[in-house]
Amino acid sequence: MNPHFAERTKSARRSVIRELLKLTEQPNIISFAGGLPDPATFPREFLARVAADEILNNPGKTLQYTTTEGKLPLREPLSRWFAEDGMKFPPDQIVITSASQQGLDLVAKVFLDPGDVVFVGLPTYIGAIQAFQAMQARLVGVPLEEDGMDLGKLAEAIRATRRAGLTPKFIYEVPDFQNPSGITWSEEKRRGLLEIARREDLVVVEDMPYRKLRYVGKPVPPLAALDEDGRVVVLFTFSKTLAAGLRLGALAGPKEIVEKVVTLKQATDLCTSSLTQRLAVRFFQEYDVEGHMEKICAHYRVKRDAMLAALERYMPKGEGIRWTKPEGGLFLWVALPEEIDTERMLLKAIEHKVAYVIGAPFFVDGGGHNTMRLSFSSATLEQIEEGIRRLGQVVAEELAAVRSPQQA
Ligand SMILES: Cc1ncc(COP(=O)(O)O)c(C=O)c1O
């Protein structure tokens, strides 16, 4: 049979990372590869209690369809939460989504025709790459510096896109503790990005799954709070702050964009789960939300500090070896000298019973072969210490091998 697949399936690839993760799931391997939040942070007892209560006593709201926009008693506290962070989105400019991955899929559907251009960081979140490529968009990568995108290169990339007769559509970024790099944009760069977006009349998609997970330093205003002419679309999720399995998040933005999103979401799933929305409503009504955020941040802060200290102790020092020091989120990013290929090195790492995620799939320009992502979220403090010790040894061996190949 010829299944006559659509064109878009031809460019869609399964995530290399998910394939490699299978390798790292062997017993005794200390894995910094997975990017999942630590289940210890999920408020299990609260969720179990309110789920039972909702199902038994509120079935009309919990077990029934709900509106495509999502429940108002959830959009209202979200709107207030956003406002505390300087983002002014009334409830009618918020649509509840099945977490932020659905938000990415919906912005892709709303904005992208085949061949349209999206500007993304080098590196960038793989799920975004997949969502945009599924709409047959072209992704143009712009290097990330320590404080955000290289804005000169972004402006040049937009000009080059227009010169080539292509249509630029939006800029996608994760300005707080980015997945994968851990980088946070400075306020200056955020303002600069908005200036470029205004000049070029482009939408900005601000994905903020980690924004609430800040462990050190002062928050920088979100792009949406600095936006003066309504061109920022925010993707929010409860995955890292409540529970990833709820598959619950929100998209907020200018009214005309939100309306289009709602129309396309109808075709996707009619509505996001009523049950999980009710759990989040109760979370805002009854839980000590701020106390919970502080607890999660304290939980991850210790792990982040442990990983940074272990890297300092065990990573070989020298030119070309550096790592980011994220102020929040779940990841840090290691760059090794050019002659190292982290995909090749992964086999050696697995022999040493430690695993990471290779950097290359996060680069839409084919670069990043010498980089890797480390997640500190799920490992214990002992595993972090021992795992980074093993990784330091792997890197030292690999460096020795590539620098004197005859002895390898
Ligand atoms: C930057 C970024 N965006 C979106 C997502 C999707 O998460 P979810 O769909 O659980 O909200 C992730 C998940 O890791 C992410 O890192």
The ligand as a MOL file (V3000), in Angstrom:
LIG
                    3D

  0  0  0     0  0            999 V3000
M  V30 BEGIN CTAB
M  V30 COUNTS 16 16 0 0 0
M  V30 BEGIN ATOM
M  V30 1 C 11.4330 25.4370 26.4390 0
M  V30 2 C 10.3370 24.4470 26.5700 0
M  V30 3 N 9.1600 24.7080 26.0050 0
M  V30 4 C 8.1460 23.8470 26.0900 0
M  V30 5 C 8.2800 22.6470 26.7490 0
M  V30 6 C 7.1150 21.7090 26.7490 0
M  V30 7 O 6.6900 21.4340 28.0220 0
M  V30 8 P 5.1830 21.1750 28.3940 0
M  V30 9 O 4.4530 20.7940 27.1470 0
M  V30 10 O 5.2240 20.0930 29.3950 0
M  V30 11 O 4.6830 22.4600 28.9580 0
M  V30 12 C 9.4930 22.3160 27.3520 0
M  V30 13 C 9.6720 21.0320 28.0330 0
M  V30 14 O 10.6850 20.6540 28.5020 0
M  V30 15 C 10.5440 23.2590 27.2590 0
M  V30 16 O 11.7410 23.0240 27.8180 0
M  V30 END ATOM
M  V30 BEGIN BOND
M  V30 1 1 1 2
M  V30 2 1 2 3
M  V30 3 2 2 15
M  V30 4 2 3 4
M  V30 5 1 4 5
M  V30 6 1 5 6
M  V30 7 2 5 12
M  V30 8 1 6 7
M  V30 9 1 7 8
M  V30 10 2 8 9
M  V30 11 1 8 10
M  V30 12 1 8 11
M  V30 13 1 12 13
M  V30 14 1 12 15
M  V30 15 2 13 14
M  V30 16 1 15 16
M  V30 END BOND
M  V30 END CTAB
M  END
